[in-house]
Amino acid sequence: MKTQVVHLELHDDVVSVRDKMSWAKTARILLVWPPRRRILERTLDLLLLQRHAAGLGAQLGLVTRSAEIRHAAGELGIPFFKNIAEAQNKPWRKRTSHPKPTRRNPRPDPFERRAEASPPGPAWQANVATRLTFFTLGVLAVLAVVLLFIPSATVSLYPKLQTQELTLQVGASQSATSVNMAGSLPAHEILIVVEGSQFAQATGQASVPDKPAQGVVRFRNLTTTVVGIPAGTVIRTMTEPAVRFVTMQDGVAEGGVGKTIDIPVRAVDPGLAGNLAADTLVAIQGDLGTELAVANPEPTSGGTERTVAMPTADERARLRAVLLADLRQQALDQFTQNLSPGDLPFPDTIMTSQTLNETYQPEEGQPGETLTLTMQVEISIEYVQASDLNMLAATALDAGLTNEMLPVADTMNIVITNKPASRAGGVTNFEIHASRTLKPNINLSSTTRALQGLSPIEAGQRLESMLPLDSPPQIQLVPSWWPWLPFLQFRITINV
């Protein structure tokens, strides 16, 4: 009979195998499992494939070496073979799994089975004294466990403390990059912008121009035509610097060489400089100088000066020094407020990094009874950080520490014993006094071992002989009536 052989792939499932079976046009469909591969092992998968083959009007057969698949196929009555040749040569009969053997002998009596399973023990087990002895040993074992694990103890130790002290010379500079045990620390710089103003009364005096001089000049026509002279025409001296006057009204010089006209004039700038001798104003400024000649036949007069208050150069310098000192103190106060606890500023290093604004009122050379100065400057200050000071002190103190003592946390105390002083080369020198509290280095493990199984009195005596204590140790037992410390080390807690 013709057989359709379908080779299965590793990725095949029930759906894909059913699709492959649908193409078969034969009365027998043989599914071939890939060698040493486990797919479609469930009985349900084979049942679905068997039903699909029946729907196609064909008989389903399997080629597989898997014992699980063969067992499932036997339960469903699906024939299975070792290879394709065997499937094509042998008839397809339904395979069934081996039936379970039926019981031919009568069911045994349960009491007899129990007696066979539990034969009577040795005679000594039935002895009451023996059984009592074993019971007593069990109770004692439980009590021994209780003795070991139930009691606990808390031991409080009060070790004798010591104070470690050291005085150290320190030098801080911006060139240092790390803390050096020899006393070198890195100095840090901070820039602060501050502004303010200061004023002072002017004590100096100066003469300033008050009223302009006046006079009369005579214009002489150098041409034969009429020449107009407008008001505001400038007449000046030939000296340097020139003194200038202006005409106070319009005028007209009649035509003809030598014709003259007198016009009043007034000095451009007030002050004594306008009081000129006769025939001093001899030049005309402008185009009229080619047509007219000019001179003052009489001296000019009336120019006056007055005395006023004016800040001197020394007053300006003193006011600037006072304001800078105030701004530096302001910067130091602002910096101190923002310092971290323990940071140390160096007031000697305060300096003006740059002047951002500097304004005087009145300006230099101007009169005024009050001199006001407004400045905005950038101030630089050096300081050392508390962490660097603590590191230096701890490193120096650790150098003199023995193995028997340990420092107590958070007991470091640093005192600046002299005022920091800046030296040439940017190094600021000062002295510190460092101190901290030390405690004995107690090995808790060995101390606990030494107390195991002792009475509280014996344990206290041993602790006082082993350790430098400031007061007797306190021992608390749980339960309180228990006479000994626990025999197990982990049941003893030591608090220092």
C-alpha positions as CSV (number, residue, x, y, z in Angstrom):
1,M,0.0,0.0,0.0
2,K,1.3,3.5,-0.9
3,T,2.7,5.4,2.0
4,Q,3.2,9.2,2.3
5,V,6.5,9.8,4.3
6,V,6.6,13.2,6.2
7,H,10.0,14.1,7.8
8,L,9.6,16.3,10.9
9,E,11.9,19.3,11.6
10,L,13.1,20.6,15.0
11,H,10.9,23.6,14.8
12,D,7.7,21.7,13.9
13,D,4.7,21.8,16.2
14,V,1.2,20.3,15.9
15,V,-0.1,23.0,13.6
16,S,2.9,22.8,11.1
17,V,2.7,18.9,11.1
18,R,-1.0,19.0,10.4
19,D,-0.3,21.3,7.4
20,K,2.2,18.8,6.1
21,M,-0.2,15.9,6.5
22,S,-2.9,17.7,4.6
23,W,-0.9,17.4,1.4
24,A,-0.9,13.6,1.6
25,K,-3.2,11.7,-0.9
26,T,-2.4,8.2,0.4
27,A,-4.1,5.8,2.8
28,R,-1.1,5.7,5.1
29,I,0.9,8.7,6.5
30,L,4.3,7.9,8.1
31,L,5.7,10.7,10.4
32,V,9.5,10.4,10.8
33,W,11.1,12.0,13.9
34,P,14.5,13.6,13.6
35,P,17.2,11.4,15.2
36,R,18.0,12.1,18.9
37,R,15.6,15.1,19.0
38,R,12.6,15.4,21.3
39,I,9.5,17.1,19.8
40,L,5.8,16.4,20.1
41,E,6.3,14.1,23.1
42,R,2.9,14.8,24.7
43,T,0.1,12.2,24.3
44,L,-2.2,15.1,23.4
45,D,-0.1,16.1,20.4
46,L,-0.2,12.5,19.1
47,L,-3.9,12.3,19.7
48,L,-4.5,15.5,17.7
49,L,-2.4,14.2,14.8
50,Q,-4.1,10.8,14.9
51,R,-7.5,12.5,14.7
52,H,-6.4,14.7,11.8
53,A,-5.1,11.6,9.9
54,A,-8.5,9.9,10.5
55,G,-10.2,13.0,9.1
56,L,-8.1,12.7,5.9
57,G,-9.1,9.0,5.6
58,A,-5.6,7.7,6.3
59,Q,-3.8,5.6,9.0
60,L,-1.1,7.3,11.0
61,G,2.3,5.6,11.7
62,L,5.4,6.8,13.5
63,V,9.2,6.2,13.0
64,T,11.0,7.1,16.3
65,R,13.4,5.7,18.8
66,S,12.0,7.7,21.7
67,A,10.7,5.5,24.5
68,E,8.3,8.2,25.6
69,I,6.8,8.7,22.2
70,R,6.6,4.9,21.6
71,H,4.8,4.5,25.0
72,A,2.3,7.3,24.1
73,A,1.7,5.8,20.7
74,G,1.1,2.4,22.2
75,E,-1.6,3.9,24.5
76,L,-3.3,5.5,21.4
77,G,-3.0,2.4,19.2
78,I,-0.7,4.1,16.7
79,P,1.8,1.7,15.0
80,F,5.5,2.7,15.4
81,F,8.7,1.5,13.7
82,K,12.4,1.7,14.0
83,N,13.0,3.0,10.5
84,I,11.2,3.7,7.2
85,A,12.1,0.4,5.6
86,E,10.5,-1.5,8.5
87,A,7.4,0.6,8.2
88,Q,7.1,-0.1,4.4
89,N,7.7,-3.8,4.7
90,K,5.6,-4.8,7.8
91,P,1.9,-4.6,8.1
92,W,0.5,-1.7,10.2
93,R,-1.2,-3.2,13.2
94,K,-2.3,-1.2,16.2
95,R,0.3,-1.2,19.0
96,T,-0.9,-1.2,22.6
97,S,1.0,-0.8,25.8
98,H,1.6,-3.9,27.9
99,P,-1.5,-4.6,30.2
100,K,-1.0,-4.5,33.9
101,P,-0.9,-8.0,35.3
102,T,-4.0,-9.0,37.2
103,R,-3.7,-10.1,40.8
104,R,-4.2,-13.9,41.1
105,N,-3.4,-14.4,44.7
106,P,-5.9,-13.3,47.4
107,R,-5.3,-9.9,49.1
108,P,-3.2,-10.5,52.3
109,D,-4.4,-9.8,55.7
110,P,-3.3,-6.2,56.7
111,F,-2.6,-7.3,60.3
112,E,-0.3,-10.0,59.1
113,R,1.5,-7.6,56.8
114,R,2.0,-5.2,59.7
115,A,3.4,-8.0,61.8
116,E,5.8,-9.0,59.1
117,A,6.9,-5.3,58.6
118,S,7.4,-4.7,62.3
119,P,8.9,-7.8,63.8
120,P,9.3,-7.8,67.6
121,G,12.4,-6.1,68.8
122,P,15.0,-7.3,71.2
123,A,14.0,-8.2,74.7
124,W,15.9,-5.4,76.4
125,Q,13.7,-2.8,74.7
126,A,10.7,-4.1,76.6
127,N,12.6,-3.6,79.9
128,V,11.1,-0.7,81.9
129,A,14.4,0.2,83.6
130,T,16.1,0.5,80.2
131,R,13.4,2.6,78.8
132,L,13.5,4.9,81.8
133,T,17.2,5.3,81.5
134,F,17.0,6.3,77.9
135,F,14.2,8.8,78.7
136,T,16.4,10.3,81.5
137,L,19.3,10.7,79.1
138,G,17.0,12.5,76.6
139,V,15.8,14.9,79.3
140,L,19.4,15.6,80.3
141,A,20.3,16.2,76.7
142,V,17.5,18.8,76.4
143,L,18.7,20.4,79.6
144,A,22.2,20.6,78.3
145,V,21.0,22.4,75.2
146,V,19.1,24.8,77.4
147,L,22.2,25.4,79.5
148,L,24.2,26.3,76.4
149,F,21.7,28.4,74.4
150,I,19.3,30.1,76.8
151,P,21.6,32.1,79.1
152,S,23.0,35.4,77.9
153,A,25.2,38.1,79.4
154,T,25.8,41.8,78.7
155,V,29.2,43.2,79.9
156,S,29.7,47.0,80.1
157,L,33.3,48.2,80.2
158,Y,34.5,51.6,81.2
159,P,38.1,51.9,80.0
160,K,40.5,54.4,81.3
161,L,40.9,57.3,78.8
162,Q,44.0,59.3,77.9
163,T,44.6,62.6,76.3
164,Q,47.2,62.8,73.4
165,E,48.6,66.3,72.7
166,L,50.9,67.9,70.1
167,T,52.1,71.4,69.2
168,L,52.9,71.8,65.5
169,Q,54.3,74.6,63.3
170,V,52.3,75.0,60.1
171,G,53.0,76.8,56.9
172,A,50.2,77.3,54.3
173,S,50.7,78.4,50.7
174,Q,48.9,78.2,47.4
175,S,51.9,76.3,45.9
176,A,51.3,73.4,48.3
177,T,49.0,70.7,46.7
178,S,48.6,68.3,49.6
179,V,48.9,67.9,53.3
180,N,52.5,67.2,54.4
181,M,53.3,65.7,57.8
182,A,56.2,68.3,58.1
183,G,53.5,71.0,58.5
184,S,52.8,72.1,55.0
185,L,49.2,72.8,54.0
186,P,47.5,74.0,50.8
187,A,46.1,77.5,51.0
188,H,42.9,78.3,49.1
189,E,42.0,81.7,47.6
190,I,38.5,83.1,47.4
191,L,37.4,86.3,45.5
192,I,34.7,88.5,46.9
193,V,33.2,91.6,45.2
194,V,32.2,94.4,47.6
195,E,31.2,98.0,47.2
196,G,30.6,101.1,49.3
197,S,31.1,104.8,49.6
198,Q,32.8,107.3,52.0
199,F,32.7,111.0,52.3
200,A,34.8,113.7,54.1
201,Q,34.7,117.5,54.5
202,A,37.1,119.4,52.2
203,T,39.6,121.6,54.1
204,G,41.5,122.9,51.1
205,Q,40.9,126.3,49.4
206,A,41.3,127.5,45.9
207,S,40.6,130.6,43.9
208,V,38.2,130.2,41.0
209,P,37.1,132.8,38.4
210,D,34.1,134.9,39.4
211,K,33.3,137.7,37.0
212,P,34.6,138.4,33.4
213,A,36.6,141.5,32.5
214,Q,35.1,144.1,30.1
215,G,36.5,146.9,27.9
216,V,36.2,148.6,24.5
217,V,38.0,147.7,21.3
218,R,38.5,149.9,18.2
219,F,38.1,148.4,14.8
220,R,39.9,150.2,11.8
221,N,38.7,149.6,8.2
222,L,41.5,148.4,5.9
223,T,39.3,148.6,2.8
224,T,37.2,151.2,0.9
225,T,33.9,149.3,1.5
226,V,31.5,149.2,4.4
227,V,32.2,146.3,6.7
228,G,29.6,144.9,9.1
229,I,30.7,143.6,12.5
230,P,28.2,141.2,14.1
231,A,27.8,140.8,17.9
232,G,29.8,137.8,19.2
233,T,32.8,138.5,17.0
234,V,35.9,137.1,18.8
235,I,38.9,139.2,19.5
236,R,42.0,137.6,21.1
237,T,45.5,138.3,22.3
238,M,48.6,136.9,20.5
239,T,49.9,135.2,23.7
240,E,49.6,131.5,24.5
241,P,47.2,130.6,26.0
242,A,45.2,133.3,24.2
243,V,42.7,135.4,26.1
244,R,39.5,135.8,24.1
245,F,36.8,138.6,24.2
246,V,33.6,138.9,22.2
247,T,31.8,141.9,21.0
248,M,28.6,142.7,22.9
249,Q,26.7,144.4,20.0
250,D,26.6,144.8,16.3
251,G,28.7,147.5,14.5
252,V,29.4,148.8,11.0
253,A,32.8,150.2,9.9
254,E,32.3,153.0,7.3
255,G,33.9,152.6,3.9
256,G,37.3,154.0,3.6
257,V,40.8,153.1,4.7
258,G,41.4,154.1,8.3
259,K,37.7,154.6,9.3
260,T,37.2,153.4,12.9
261,I,34.4,152.3,15.2
262,D,34.5,151.5,19.0
263,I,32.5,148.5,20.2
264,P,32.3,147.2,23.9
265,V,33.6,143.7,24.5
266,R,33.6,141.1,27.4
267,A,36.0,138.3,28.2
268,V,34.9,134.8,27.3
269,D,36.2,133.3,30.6
270,P,35.7,135.0,34.0
271,G,38.7,135.7,36.2
272,L,41.7,137.9,36.6
273,A,43.2,136.7,33.3
274,G,40.8,139.0,31.5
275,N,42.3,142.2,33.0
276,L,44.6,143.2,30.1
277,A,46.8,146.1,29.4
278,A,46.0,148.5,26.5
279,D,46.8,147.4,22.9
280,T,46.7,143.7,23.9
281,L,43.6,142.6,22.0
282,V,45.1,142.8,18.5
283,A,43.7,139.8,16.5
284,I,40.3,139.1,15.0
285,Q,39.2,135.4,14.8
286,G,37.5,134.7,11.5
287,D,37.3,136.2,8.0
288,L,37.0,139.8,9.2
289,G,40.7,139.7,10.0
290,T,41.5,140.5,6.4
291,E,39.3,143.6,6.3
292,L,39.7,145.1,9.7
293,A,42.3,145.8,12.3
294,V,41.6,145.9,16.0
295,A,43.1,147.1,19.3
296,N,42.0,148.1,22.8
297,P,43.0,151.6,23.4
298,E,42.3,151.3,27.2
299,P,43.0,148.4,29.6
300,T,40.2,145.9,30.2
301,S,39.1,145.5,33.8
302,G,36.4,144.0,36.1
303,G,37.7,140.4,36.0
304,T,37.5,138.9,39.5
305,E,38.1,135.6,41.4
306,R,36.7,134.2,44.6
307,T,38.0,131.7,47.2
308,V,36.1,128.4,47.6
309,A,36.5,125.1,49.4
310,M,38.2,122.4,47.3
311,P,39.4,118.9,48.2
312,T,43.1,118.5,48.1
313,A,45.0,115.5,46.6
314,D,46.0,114.4,50.1
315,E,42.3,114.4,51.2
316,R,41.4,112.2,48.1
317,A,44.2,109.8,49.0
318,R,43.2,109.6,52.7
319,L,39.5,109.0,51.8
320,R,40.5,106.3,49.4
321,A,42.6,104.5,52.0
322,V,39.8,104.7,54.6
323,L,37.2,103.3,52.1
324,L,39.5,100.5,51.0
325,A,40.1,99.5,54.6
326,D,36.4,99.5,55.2
327,L,35.8,97.4,52.1
328,R,38.4,94.8,53.1
329,Q,36.9,94.5,56.5
330,Q,33.5,94.1,54.9
331,A,34.9,91.3,52.6
332,L,36.5,89.6,55.6
333,D,33.2,89.7,57.6
334,Q,31.3,88.3,54.6
335,F,33.9,85.6,54.1
336,T,33.9,84.6,57.7
337,Q,30.1,84.2,57.7
338,N,30.4,81.8,54.8
339,L,33.2,79.7,56.2
340,S,32.7,76.1,57.1
341,P,33.2,75.2,60.8
342,G,36.9,75.0,61.5
343,D,38.2,76.8,58.4
344,L,40.9,79.3,59.2
345,P,41.1,82.6,57.3
346,F,44.3,84.6,56.9
347,P,43.5,88.4,57.4
348,D,47.1,89.3,56.5
349,T,46.5,88.0,52.9
350,I,43.5,90.3,52.2
351,M,44.3,92.4,49.2
352,T,42.5,94.3,46.4
353,S,42.6,92.0,43.3
354,Q,41.1,94.7,41.0
355,T,39.2,98.0,41.1
356,L,35.9,97.6,39.2
357,N,34.6,101.2,39.8
358,E,36.0,104.3,41.4
359,T,34.1,107.6,41.3
360,Y,34.9,110.9,43.1
361,Q,32.3,113.7,43.6
362,P,33.3,116.4,42.8
363,E,35.8,115.4,40.2
364,E,39.5,116.3,40.5
365,G,40.1,120.1,40.2
366,Q,36.4,121.0,40.9
367,P,35.4,122.9,44.0
368,G,33.2,121.3,46.7
369,E,32.7,121.4,50.4
370,T,32.2,117.6,50.7
371,L,34.2,114.9,48.9
372,T,32.4,111.6,48.2
373,L,34.1,108.5,46.9
374,T,32.2,105.4,45.7
375,M,34.2,102.2,44.9
376,Q,33.5,98.6,43.8
377,V,36.5,96.3,44.2
378,E,37.3,92.6,44.1
379,I,39.0,91.4,47.3
380,S,41.0,88.2,47.5
381,I,41.5,86.3,50.8
382,E,43.5,83.1,51.6
383,Y,42.4,80.4,54.0
384,V,43.0,76.7,55.0
385,Q,40.2,74.2,55.2
386,A,39.3,72.4,58.4
387,S,39.6,69.0,56.7
388,D,43.2,69.7,55.9
389,L,43.9,70.9,59.5
390,N,42.3,67.8,60.9
391,M,44.2,65.5,58.5
392,L,47.5,67.2,59.4
393,A,46.8,66.9,63.2
394,A,45.6,63.3,62.9
395,T,48.7,62.3,60.8
396,A,51.1,63.9,63.3
397,L,49.3,62.3,66.3
398,D,49.1,58.9,64.7
399,A,52.9,58.9,64.3
400,G,53.2,58.7,68.1
401,L,50.3,56.3,68.7
402,T,51.0,52.8,70.1
403,N,49.1,49.6,69.2
404,E,47.6,49.5,72.8
405,M,45.5,52.7,72.3
406,L,42.9,53.8,69.8
407,P,41.6,57.4,69.2
408,V,38.0,58.1,70.2
409,A,35.9,59.3,67.3
410,D,35.0,63.0,67.1
411,T,37.3,64.1,70.0
412,M,39.9,66.0,67.9
413,N,40.4,69.5,69.1
414,I,42.6,72.1,67.3
415,V,43.6,75.4,68.8
416,I,45.4,78.2,66.9
417,T,48.0,79.3,69.5
418,N,49.3,82.4,67.6
419,K,48.1,84.8,65.0
420,P,48.8,83.7,61.4
421,A,51.5,85.8,59.8
422,S,52.1,86.0,56.0
423,R,55.7,85.9,54.9
424,A,57.5,86.6,51.6
425,G,56.9,84.0,49.0
426,G,53.2,83.6,49.8
427,V,53.7,81.4,52.9
428,T,51.5,82.0,56.0
429,N,53.0,80.6,59.2
430,F,51.1,79.8,62.4
431,E,51.1,77.3,65.3
432,I,48.4,74.8,66.3
433,H,47.9,72.8,69.4
434,A,46.1,69.5,68.6
435,S,44.6,67.1,71.2
436,R,42.3,64.1,71.2
437,T,41.1,61.4,73.6
438,L,42.5,57.8,73.4
439,K,41.0,54.6,74.7
440,P,42.5,51.1,75.2
441,N,42.5,48.9,72.1
442,I,40.3,46.0,73.5
443,N,40.1,42.8,71.6
444,L,36.5,41.8,72.1
445,S,36.9,38.3,70.8
446,S,39.7,37.3,73.2
447,T,38.0,39.1,76.0
448,T,34.8,37.2,75.4
449,R,36.6,33.9,75.4
450,A,38.2,34.7,78.7
451,L,34.8,35.2,80.4
452,Q,33.1,31.9,79.2
453,G,31.6,29.9,82.0
454,L,32.8,32.2,84.9
455,S,30.7,33.5,87.7
456,P,30.1,37.3,87.6
457,I,32.5,37.9,90.4
458,E,35.3,35.9,88.7
459,A,34.6,37.6,85.4
460,G,34.8,41.0,87.0
461,Q,38.1,40.2,88.6
462,R,39.6,38.8,85.4
463,L,38.5,41.9,83.4
464,E,40.1,44.3,85.9
465,S,43.3,42.3,85.8
466,M,43.3,42.2,81.9
467,L,42.2,45.7,81.0
468,P,42.9,49.3,82.1
469,L,39.5,50.2,83.4
470,D,38.4,53.5,85.0
471,S,35.6,51.8,87.0
472,P,34.5,48.1,87.7
473,P,32.7,46.4,84.8
474,Q,29.0,45.9,85.0
475,I,27.7,42.4,84.2
476,Q,24.0,41.7,83.6
477,L,22.8,38.1,83.2
478,V,19.6,36.8,81.6
479,P,18.0,35.2,83.4
480,S,19.2,37.3,86.4
481,W,19.3,34.3,88.8
482,W,21.7,32.4,86.5
483,P,25.0,31.7,88.3
484,W,27.5,31.7,85.4
485,L,28.2,33.5,82.2
486,P,27.3,31.6,79.1
487,F,29.6,28.9,77.8
488,L,29.0,29.9,74.2
489,Q,30.9,33.0,73.0
490,F,28.2,34.5,70.9
491,R,25.8,34.6,73.9
492,I,28.1,37.2,75.6
493,T,27.8,40.9,74.4
494,I,30.5,43.4,75.4
495,N,29.7,47.2,75.3
496,V,32.7,49.5,75.6
